[in-house]
Each structure stands twice: as structure tokens, then as C-alpha cells.
């Protein structure tokens, strides 16, 4: 069995691990301890161009895109290899991502490896072609046949918060659809991507060039080379709305297909007939993984008639959030990913105070944690939806509590955002909660604790939260083209 206990720091291009052309490296930091855990290849545009060339050649010169049975077998090998090596990944993920250990048994590890099986199975049952009825046009009767074909070379650009989940949610469907891939992970979590490359190299028959990984300390340097290259047919990006806009602009020159899963400022609407004692303690889950999740509900809307009652429950919940060392299985909150992100979150908290919101809990660096990029679990009350902390994505363990008057007011506030990624609604009446949920302009919503997240559930946002869908059949089809052929009847 391969030794995965330390991360792989080299690039993976055309089936081989190698250093960057410049021989440059950068340090991979543990955000919980601020210690260097390894060195990583610091690629430049030349390395990226070689990866693109490998992916282009593999798509154009092999039968990867058309041999469905072979692809399905290779992807089943990938899933089996990840399953066999997952214990090596677990500690690596805690050290590199700062993820709480308990999350590695779910969306930072085990469950997403298991979920890959859904798309592996889909390859064998998907309708790759279908016939339309005979149609007469200009006096000629014709049959029509629809073919679904791979887009081509796909550039996958992924974030640092849930790297395995996002990497596999992109790479799995892209490869399953017959594309070749260049994966550019976030600078903060390179090992997660090169771990997948090691499994590809050592456990699968995936041909050379089909899957490539390019790491770099400067995401713009190699990212721009990827998004602008005419040999790349599609960019699949998860990250901030600001970067998503730049990717759209870069890809426009070659009219690339672009999938964007961007920011969020999701609203959790708790209606006046909800069971506060049951519902509100779970709102402290805003702090899970340092609040570093795009779909986390960071705006809590409470009825004005029960506002003080709700805040009392919330204060108790936030004061009891378990945070600190991510290796402690009791902790749900670890550090922010780096010092820059820690300072960004603290800056938003200071902005909230300046604009008149009142701190109930937290708001500082934890004084008891001398090392690591931590921020205390933070709860704000008396927040107006026009405040910066209610409008902008903080990506930290910060919950803002906003009062509303009635259901119409709650919907108005929830929709008063440039984002529309996710949300939730709670009520004693499922019919009432569902009616509110249907009026909220978001891509995913949970009602009365119902969970929408699953490998067959399409995920994505309205408005500036993105374009397209990830996961589910809809997400799989993002990576397919449609060809229509006419034949004489």
C-alpha cells in the first residue's frame, strides 16, 4: 500500500509527477498550528500550458470520450482506491484544511468518496442517445437522433473550504461524461488534489493526460492561463463571486462554457409558530468548520414578536460551541484557513459594531489559543439587512440576527441580497413553511430540518450565486454537448 501519510507536493501532468519547471516551491501551512507541513510545487504558466496540452491530446487522440464502459470501470477503480486510502487522507485533511476531525467522516472525506458511486453508476444508465419522431420539413420526412457528447478539455478551479467534496463533485462528473481535466486547486489545500492524482496513478487505468493537477501559490498566474487558453473548452469554478466575474470575462474571448458556483448569504427564516427550543440551538452550526461554507445560513430571520426569546436561546447555544484543536473530535469549529482570512473576518466584525449591530457573543481572537487562525463563535443582534455584515459574505463563524414583522416581510428581507444560493424555513406548518420557501429566490432550501444535500441533488444558485448546477443529473449534463443528426425516414 502506498504511503499517503505525507502529502504529495509535485505536479501531476500527463500521467507523471514532477516538479515545476522553475523548481519553485511554496510552504503548505497547518492553519491550526501555523506550522509548515510540507513543500508544494509552485507552477507557472508554462506548467499550465503543458497540462492543457496533455489534456487536449488525451481527448483528441484516445477513445476516452466515447468508451463509456471503460470510463465507468476506471471511475469505479478511482472510488475503490479512494476508499482504500481514506485513512491516509483523514489526518492530512485535518492538518491541511484545519477541518474538524469529525467532518472527515462526512463531507470532508468518507461520505463524498461514497457519493462518487452515484456518478459511476450514472455512466452505465444515462441515455447517451435518443430518437425523436419522424418529422416532415419541405416535403421530406426525416428521423432525428440526439447524441450527448463530452464538452472536451475541462479546467476545474476549486476552493479550500471543502476541497475533497468540491474536487470530486467536479472531477467525477467531468471524467464520467468523457472529458479530460486540468484541476487547479486552491493554494491553501494542494495536497487534497494531489492525493486524488496519486490514487489515479496507482489504483486506476485512467490514461495519461486524462487527469492533471497543477498547484501554485499564485492562483491568478496559472488560473488566467487556464481560463484564457483556446484549447480549454469549459471552466468549472467554485469560489467567490468576484473571482467568478473575472473568469467569465476571461472565458468570453473564446466563448468558453462556464459553470460558476459562487458566494452566498443564505437566510434561515424561523416563523412565529416554530418550536424555538428545538430549532434555534442548531443555528450555532453556523460556526461549523469556522463558518467556511458558501451554503451556510449566516442570516437568521426571527419574528419581532419573539425576538428576545429567540436571542436568549441563541446566546446559550453560541456560548457552548465547541471550538479549538480540530483533532479533538468534540470540536465542530477549527481555525480559519489562513491569517488573511482570519483578519478579514475580524474586520467584518469590527464593521458590524461600527454600523450599530450589537455583539452578543464572541467577536475576537480566542485569547486562550495562542497559535492558529481562530475567531471566536460570534453572534450579532439588532442587525438591519442593509448593514455590511448582512449583505456581504463573511466566510467566518458569524451569525447575524434580523427581526421581521410577518411572512411577507421575511420573504422580502431574505430576497434582499445579491446572492441566492441556499436557505431554510421553519414552521409548525409544513404548508406554510413550503409557501415561504417557494417564494425565496435561492437554488436550495431546507424546510423544517429537511436536508437537500445529496449526490443526486442539483446544487447551485440564483442571481450572483452562480450559473448552472453541480451534482445530480443536471450537474452531470453541464459537462455534455448536444448533437442532433437528421436521417431520411
C-alpha positions as CSV (number, residue, x, y, z in Angstrom):
1,X,0.0,0.0,0.0
2,X,1.3,3.5,-0.9
3,X,2.3,5.8,1.9
4,X,-0.1,8.7,1.9
5,X,0.7,9.9,5.4
6,X,2.6,12.9,4.0
7,X,1.2,14.9,1.1
8,X,2.3,14.7,-2.4
9,X,3.9,18.1,-3.3
10,X,4.6,17.6,-7.1
11,X,2.5,18.5,-10.1
12,X,0.7,15.7,-12.0
13,X,0.9,16.2,-15.7
14,X,0.4,13.7,-18.5
15,X,0.5,10.8,-16.1
16,X,3.7,11.7,-14.3
17,X,4.5,13.5,-11.0
18,X,7.2,16.2,-11.5
19,X,8.5,19.5,-10.1
20,X,7.6,22.8,-11.5
21,X,9.7,23.9,-14.5
22,X,11.2,26.7,-12.3
23,X,11.8,24.3,-9.5
24,X,10.0,26.8,-7.2
25,X,8.0,25.6,-4.2
26,X,5.9,27.1,-1.5
27,X,5.0,26.2,2.0
28,X,1.8,24.3,3.0
29,X,0.7,25.6,6.4
30,X,-1.3,23.9,9.1
31,X,-3.9,26.7,10.0
32,X,-4.4,25.3,13.5
33,X,-0.7,25.4,14.4
34,X,0.8,27.8,11.8
35,X,3.5,25.2,11.2
36,X,4.8,24.2,7.8
37,X,3.7,20.7,7.0
38,X,5.3,20.4,3.6
39,X,6.5,22.0,0.4
40,X,4.4,22.2,-2.8
41,X,5.4,22.8,-6.4
42,X,4.8,26.4,-7.4
43,X,3.7,26.2,-11.1
44,X,3.7,28.9,-13.6
45,X,2.0,29.5,-17.0
46,X,4.5,27.1,-18.7
47,X,3.5,24.2,-16.5
48,X,-0.2,25.0,-17.0
49,X,0.3,25.1,-20.8
50,X,1.9,21.6,-20.6
51,X,-1.0,20.3,-18.6
52,X,-3.5,21.7,-21.0
53,X,-1.6,20.2,-24.0
54,X,-1.7,16.8,-22.2
55,X,-5.4,17.0,-21.6
56,X,-6.1,18.1,-25.2
57,X,-4.0,15.3,-26.6
58,X,-5.8,12.7,-24.4
59,X,-9.2,14.0,-25.5
60,X,-8.4,14.2,-29.2
61,X,-6.3,11.1,-29.7
62,X,-7.8,8.4,-27.4
63,X,-11.2,6.8,-27.1
64,X,-11.7,8.1,-23.5
65,X,-14.7,10.3,-24.6
66,X,-16.5,7.6,-26.4
67,X,-15.7,4.4,-24.5
68,X,-18.4,4.6,-21.8
69,X,-17.8,1.1,-20.3
70,X,-14.0,1.8,-20.0
71,X,-14.7,5.1,-18.3
72,X,-17.1,3.6,-15.9
73,X,-14.6,0.9,-14.9
74,X,-11.8,3.5,-14.4
75,X,-14.0,5.6,-12.2
76,X,-15.1,2.6,-10.2
77,X,-11.3,2.0,-9.6
78,X,-10.9,5.6,-8.5
79,X,-13.7,5.2,-6.0
80,X,-12.3,1.9,-4.7
81,X,-8.8,3.4,-4.5
82,X,-10.0,6.4,-2.5
83,X,-11.9,4.1,-0.2
84,X,-8.8,2.0,0.4
85,X,-6.6,5.0,1.1
86,X,-9.1,7.2,3.0
87,X,-7.4,6.8,6.4
88,X,-4.2,8.4,5.0
89,X,-6.4,11.3,3.8
90,X,-8.1,11.8,7.1
91,X,-5.1,13.2,9.1
92,X,-3.8,15.0,6.0
93,X,-7.2,16.8,5.7
94,X,-7.2,18.0,9.3
95,X,-3.6,19.2,9.0
96,X,-4.0,21.0,5.7
97,X,-7.6,22.3,5.8
98,X,-8.0,22.8,9.5
99,X,-11.2,20.8,9.3
100,X,-12.6,19.3,12.5
101,X,-11.8,15.6,12.6
102,X,-15.5,14.7,12.8
103,X,-16.1,16.3,9.4
104,X,-13.7,13.9,7.7
105,X,-16.2,11.1,8.4
106,X,-18.7,13.1,6.3
107,X,-18.3,16.0,3.8
108,X,-14.6,16.3,4.2
109,X,-14.0,12.6,3.5
110,X,-15.9,9.4,3.8
111,X,-19.4,10.4,2.6
112,X,-18.1,12.2,-0.6
113,X,-16.0,9.2,-1.5
114,X,-19.1,7.0,-1.1
115,X,-21.2,9.5,-3.1
116,X,-18.8,9.2,-6.1
117,X,-20.5,5.9,-6.7
118,X,-23.7,7.7,-7.8
119,X,-22.0,9.2,-10.9
120,X,-20.1,6.0,-11.6
121,X,-23.4,4.2,-11.8
122,X,-24.9,7.0,-13.9
123,X,-22.4,6.4,-16.7
124,X,-24.0,3.0,-17.3
125,X,-27.6,4.1,-17.2
126,X,-27.5,7.5,-18.8
127,X,-29.3,8.0,-22.2
128,X,-26.3,8.9,-24.3
129,X,-28.6,8.9,-27.4
130,X,-32.3,9.1,-28.1
131,X,-34.6,9.2,-31.2
132,X,-37.2,11.8,-32.0
133,X,-40.3,11.1,-34.0
134,X,-40.3,11.4,-37.8
135,X,-40.8,15.0,-38.9
136,X,-41.7,16.4,-42.3
137,X,-39.9,19.5,-43.4
138,X,-40.0,20.9,-47.0
139,X,-41.8,17.7,-48.1
140,X,-39.1,15.4,-46.8
141,X,-39.6,13.1,-43.9
142,X,-36.7,12.6,-41.5
143,X,-35.7,10.8,-38.4
144,X,-33.8,12.7,-35.8
145,X,-31.3,11.3,-33.3
146,X,-29.9,13.2,-30.3
147,X,-26.4,12.4,-29.1
148,X,-24.9,13.6,-25.8
149,X,-21.1,14.0,-26.1
150,X,-18.3,15.3,-23.9
151,X,-17.5,19.0,-24.0
152,X,-13.7,18.4,-24.3
153,X,-11.0,19.8,-22.0
154,X,-12.4,21.0,-18.7
155,X,-10.5,23.3,-16.3
156,X,-11.6,22.7,-12.7
157,X,-10.8,25.5,-10.3
158,X,-11.6,24.6,-6.7
159,X,-11.6,26.3,-3.3
160,X,-10.0,25.4,0.1
161,X,-13.0,25.0,2.4
162,X,-14.3,21.6,1.4
163,X,-11.7,20.5,-1.1
164,X,-12.4,16.8,-1.4
165,X,-16.1,17.3,-1.8
166,X,-15.7,20.1,-4.5
167,X,-12.8,18.3,-6.3
168,X,-14.8,15.1,-6.6
169,X,-18.1,16.9,-7.4
170,X,-16.3,18.4,-10.4
171,X,-13.7,15.8,-11.5
172,X,-16.1,12.9,-11.1
173,X,-18.9,14.1,-13.4
174,X,-16.4,15.7,-15.8
175,X,-14.5,12.5,-16.3
176,X,-17.7,10.4,-16.3
177,X,-19.1,12.5,-19.1
178,X,-15.9,11.8,-21.2
179,X,-14.0,14.9,-20.7
180,X,-10.3,15.3,-19.8
181,X,-9.5,17.5,-16.8
182,X,-6.9,20.0,-15.6
183,X,-7.5,20.5,-11.9
184,X,-6.2,23.7,-10.3
185,X,-6.8,23.5,-6.5
186,X,-6.6,26.4,-4.1
187,X,-3.1,27.3,-2.9
188,X,-4.0,26.5,0.7
189,X,-5.2,22.9,0.0
190,X,-2.9,21.4,-2.7
191,X,-2.4,18.0,-1.1
192,X,-6.1,17.2,-1.4
193,X,-5.9,17.4,-5.2
194,X,-2.5,15.6,-5.5
195,X,-3.9,12.9,-3.3
196,X,-6.6,12.2,-5.9
197,X,-3.8,12.2,-8.5
198,X,-1.8,9.5,-6.5
199,X,-4.9,7.3,-6.4
200,X,-5.4,7.9,-10.2
201,X,-1.8,6.9,-10.9
202,X,-1.6,3.9,-8.5
203,X,-5.1,2.4,-8.5
204,X,-6.7,3.1,-11.9
205,X,-6.3,2.5,-15.6
206,X,-7.1,6.2,-16.4
207,X,-4.9,7.0,-19.4
208,X,-2.1,9.5,-19.4
209,X,-3.3,13.1,-19.8
210,X,-6.9,12.5,-18.9
211,X,-6.4,13.9,-15.4
212,X,-3.8,16.6,-14.5
213,X,-3.2,18.6,-11.3
214,X,-1.4,22.0,-11.3
215,X,-0.6,23.6,-8.0
216,X,0.6,27.2,-7.5
217,X,1.0,29.8,-4.7
218,X,-0.4,32.4,-7.1
219,X,-3.9,31.2,-8.3
220,X,-4.2,34.1,-10.8
221,X,-0.9,33.3,-12.6
222,X,-1.9,29.8,-13.6
223,X,-5.7,30.4,-13.4
224,X,-5.6,33.0,-16.1
225,X,-3.5,30.8,-18.3
226,X,-6.2,28.1,-17.9
227,X,-9.3,30.3,-18.4
228,X,-7.9,32.1,-21.5
229,X,-6.5,29.1,-23.3
230,X,-8.4,28.3,-26.5
231,X,-7.6,24.6,-26.1
232,X,-9.8,24.5,-23.0
233,X,-13.5,24.1,-23.7
234,X,-15.0,24.7,-20.3
235,X,-14.2,26.1,-16.9
236,X,-15.9,24.8,-13.8
237,X,-15.3,27.1,-10.9
238,X,-16.3,27.2,-7.2
239,X,-15.3,30.3,-5.2
240,X,-16.1,33.9,-4.7
241,X,-18.4,36.0,-6.9
242,X,-15.6,38.5,-7.6
243,X,-13.3,35.9,-9.0
244,X,-16.2,34.2,-10.9
245,X,-16.8,37.5,-12.7
246,X,-13.2,37.6,-13.8
247,X,-13.4,34.0,-15.0
248,X,-16.5,34.9,-17.1
249,X,-14.7,37.8,-18.6
250,X,-11.6,35.8,-19.4
251,X,-13.5,32.9,-20.9
252,X,-15.6,35.2,-23.1
253,X,-12.8,35.8,-25.5
254,X,-13.0,32.1,-26.6
255,X,-16.7,31.7,-25.8
256,X,-16.0,29.0,-23.3
257,X,-18.7,27.2,-21.4
258,X,-18.5,28.4,-17.8
259,X,-20.0,26.8,-14.7
260,X,-19.9,29.0,-11.6
261,X,-20.8,28.1,-8.0
262,X,-20.2,31.4,-6.2
263,X,-20.9,33.1,-2.9
264,X,-23.9,33.1,-0.6
265,X,-25.6,35.0,2.2
266,X,-28.3,32.5,3.0
267,X,-31.2,33.3,5.2
268,X,-32.7,30.9,7.8
269,X,-36.3,32.0,8.3
270,X,-37.9,30.9,11.6
271,X,-41.6,31.7,11.6
272,X,-43.5,32.7,14.7
273,X,-45.2,29.3,15.1
274,X,-41.9,27.4,15.1
275,X,-40.6,25.4,18.1
276,X,-37.8,27.7,19.1
277,X,-36.4,25.4,21.7
278,X,-35.9,22.7,19.1
279,X,-34.9,24.8,16.1
280,X,-32.7,27.6,17.4
281,X,-29.9,25.6,19.2
282,X,-29.0,24.2,15.8
283,X,-28.3,27.7,14.5
284,X,-24.9,27.5,16.2
285,X,-23.9,25.2,13.4
286,X,-23.2,28.5,11.5
287,X,-19.8,28.0,13.2
288,X,-19.1,24.6,11.8
289,X,-15.6,24.5,10.1
290,X,-15.2,28.1,11.1
291,X,-18.3,29.2,9.1
292,X,-16.3,28.5,5.9
293,X,-19.2,27.2,3.8
294,X,-20.9,29.0,0.9
295,X,-24.3,27.5,1.7
296,X,-24.2,28.0,5.5
297,X,-27.2,30.2,6.6
298,X,-25.4,33.2,8.1
299,X,-28.5,35.4,8.3
300,X,-31.1,34.3,10.9
301,X,-34.6,36.0,10.5
302,X,-36.6,35.9,13.7
303,X,-40.2,37.3,14.2
304,X,-40.1,40.6,16.0
305,X,-42.8,39.3,18.4
306,X,-40.4,36.5,19.7
307,X,-37.1,38.2,19.1
308,X,-35.9,38.4,22.7
309,X,-37.0,34.9,23.4
310,X,-35.1,33.6,20.4
311,X,-31.9,35.6,21.3
312,X,-31.8,34.1,24.7
313,X,-31.7,30.6,23.3
314,X,-29.2,31.6,20.7
315,X,-26.8,33.2,23.2
316,X,-26.7,29.9,25.2
317,X,-26.1,27.9,22.1
318,X,-23.2,30.1,20.9
319,X,-21.6,30.2,24.3
320,X,-21.5,26.4,24.2
321,X,-20.0,26.0,20.7
322,X,-17.1,23.5,20.9
323,X,-14.1,25.0,19.1
324,X,-10.3,24.8,19.0
325,X,-8.0,22.0,18.1
326,X,-9.5,20.3,15.0
327,X,-8.1,16.9,16.1
328,X,-10.4,17.0,19.2
329,X,-13.4,15.0,18.0
330,X,-15.7,17.1,20.2
331,X,-14.9,20.4,18.3
332,X,-17.1,21.5,15.4
333,X,-15.1,24.6,14.8
334,X,-11.5,24.8,13.9
335,X,-9.4,27.7,12.5
336,X,-9.9,30.0,9.5
337,X,-7.8,28.8,6.6
338,X,-5.1,31.4,6.9
339,X,-4.2,34.7,8.6
340,X,-5.6,36.8,5.8
341,X,-9.0,35.1,6.2
342,X,-8.8,35.5,10.0
343,X,-8.1,39.2,9.7
344,X,-10.9,39.5,7.1
345,X,-13.5,38.0,9.4
346,X,-12.3,40.2,12.3
347,X,-12.6,43.2,10.1
348,X,-16.2,42.4,9.2
349,X,-17.0,42.1,12.9
350,X,-15.5,45.5,13.6
351,X,-17.5,46.9,10.7
352,X,-20.7,45.5,12.2
353,X,-20.1,47.2,15.5
354,X,-19.3,50.5,13.8
355,X,-22.6,50.2,11.9
356,X,-24.6,49.7,15.0
357,X,-25.1,46.0,15.4
358,X,-24.7,44.7,18.9
359,X,-22.3,41.8,19.8
360,X,-23.9,39.2,22.0
361,X,-21.2,36.6,21.9
362,X,-17.6,36.5,20.7
363,X,-16.1,38.9,18.2
364,X,-12.3,38.4,18.9
365,X,-9.4,36.1,18.5
366,X,-9.7,33.5,21.3
367,X,-7.2,34.6,23.9
368,X,-6.7,31.0,25.1
369,X,-5.5,29.9,21.7
370,X,-2.0,31.4,21.1
371,X,-1.4,29.6,17.8
372,X,-3.7,29.2,14.9
373,X,-6.0,31.4,12.8
374,X,-9.0,31.2,15.1
375,X,-12.0,33.5,15.6
376,X,-14.5,33.2,18.4
377,X,-18.0,32.0,17.7
378,X,-19.8,35.3,17.1
379,X,-23.4,36.3,17.4
380,X,-24.8,39.7,16.4
381,X,-28.3,41.1,17.3
382,X,-30.2,44.2,16.2
383,X,-28.9,43.8,12.7
384,X,-30.5,45.7,9.8
385,X,-30.4,43.9,6.5
386,X,-28.7,46.9,4.8
387,X,-25.7,46.5,7.1
388,X,-22.4,45.2,5.6
389,X,-22.5,42.1,7.8
390,X,-25.9,41.3,6.5
391,X,-25.1,41.9,2.8
392,X,-21.6,40.6,2.3
393,X,-20.2,37.0,2.6
394,X,-18.0,36.9,5.7
395,X,-17.0,33.2,5.5
396,X,-16.5,33.0,9.2
397,X,-18.2,31.8,12.4
398,X,-20.6,34.8,12.5
399,X,-24.4,34.8,12.7
400,X,-26.4,38.0,12.3
401,X,-30.0,38.0,13.7
402,X,-32.5,40.2,11.9
403,X,-36.1,40.9,13.0
404,X,-39.1,40.7,10.7
405,X,-42.8,41.5,11.0
406,X,-44.7,38.9,9.1
407,X,-44.2,36.2,6.4
408,X,-44.2,38.8,3.6
409,X,-41.6,40.9,5.4
410,X,-39.4,37.7,6.0
411,X,-39.5,36.9,2.3
412,X,-38.6,40.5,1.4
413,X,-35.6,40.5,3.7
414,X,-34.5,37.0,2.6
415,X,-34.6,38.1,-1.1
416,X,-32.9,41.4,-0.4
417,X,-29.5,40.1,-1.4
418,X,-27.3,39.9,-4.5
419,X,-27.0,36.2,-3.6
420,X,-29.4,33.3,-3.9
421,X,-27.5,30.1,-3.0
422,X,-29.4,28.4,-0.2
423,X,-31.6,28.9,2.8
424,X,-34.1,27.3,5.2
425,X,-37.5,27.8,6.7
426,X,-39.0,26.5,9.9
427,X,-42.7,26.5,11.0
428,X,-45.2,24.3,12.8
429,X,-47.0,24.1,9.5
430,X,-45.1,22.4,6.6
431,X,-47.6,24.0,4.2
432,X,-46.8,27.5,5.5
433,X,-43.0,26.9,5.5
434,X,-43.1,25.5,2.0
435,X,-45.1,28.5,0.8
436,X,-42.4,30.8,2.1
437,X,-39.6,28.6,0.7
438,X,-41.2,28.7,-2.8
439,X,-41.0,32.5,-2.7
440,X,-37.4,32.6,-1.7
441,X,-35.1,33.2,-4.7
442,X,-32.5,30.6,-3.9
443,X,-31.2,27.4,-5.5
444,X,-31.6,25.1,-2.5
445,X,-33.8,25.4,0.6
446,X,-34.3,23.1,3.6
447,X,-37.8,23.1,5.2
448,X,-38.3,22.1,8.8
449,X,-34.9,20.5,9.0
450,X,-35.1,18.6,5.7
451,X,-31.7,18.2,4.1
452,X,-31.3,18.9,0.3
453,X,-27.6,17.8,0.0
454,X,-27.0,14.5,-1.8
455,X,-25.1,13.3,-4.9
456,X,-28.3,13.3,-6.9
457,X,-29.4,16.7,-5.8
458,X,-28.5,19.6,-8.1
459,X,-26.8,22.4,-6.3
460,X,-26.3,25.9,-7.4
461,X,-27.6,29.4,-7.0
462,X,-29.8,32.2,-8.4
463,X,-28.5,35.7,-9.1
464,X,-24.9,36.3,-8.3
465,X,-24.5,33.0,-6.6
466,X,-23.7,31.4,-9.9
467,X,-24.5,29.8,-13.2
468,X,-25.5,26.2,-13.7
469,X,-25.8,23.3,-11.3
470,X,-23.3,20.9,-9.7
471,X,-24.2,17.3,-8.7
472,X,-27.3,15.4,-9.8
473,X,-28.2,14.7,-13.5
474,X,-28.3,18.5,-14.1
475,X,-24.7,18.8,-12.8
476,X,-23.6,15.8,-15.0
477,X,-25.1,17.4,-18.1
478,X,-23.1,20.6,-17.5
479,X,-20.2,18.6,-18.9
480,X,-22.0,17.4,-22.1
481,X,-22.7,18.9,-25.5
482,X,-25.8,18.0,-27.5
483,X,-25.6,16.9,-31.2
484,X,-28.7,16.5,-33.4
485,X,-28.4,14.4,-36.6
486,X,-31.1,14.1,-39.2
487,X,-31.6,10.8,-41.2
488,X,-34.0,10.0,-44.0
489,X,-37.2,8.3,-42.8
